[in-house]
């Protein structure tokens, strides 16, 4: 875990409270640009591009670190799943952006970074 802290820093209680407050009262989205076939470096570069895209719209973003298991070929038994640590970005809809505009932006991001899904709340 210390390597992740070096890469991403730590979140303070105040920052976490602020984020939780925002997602309770505003639309938000969570996306990762990570792809199974990419190296960690390639995936990190794609997420950096994602953050630039989000920041250009003045939304800011919070880095999340998640863990899951994935199937490399789609027809895998549970004991053949690969462990994956994945960096995602959560961002909040600014008040000046309508819900429809936010949705369109999310769809554009999904297509731009070749993702199958985005979590929207």
Secondary structure, 3 states (H helix, E strand, C coil): CHHHHHHHCCCCHHHHHHHHHHHHHCCEEEECCCCCCCCHHHHHHHHHHHHHHHHHCCCCCEEEEEEEEECCCCCCCHHHCEEEEEEEEEEECCCCCCHHHHHHHHHHHHHHCCCCCCEEC
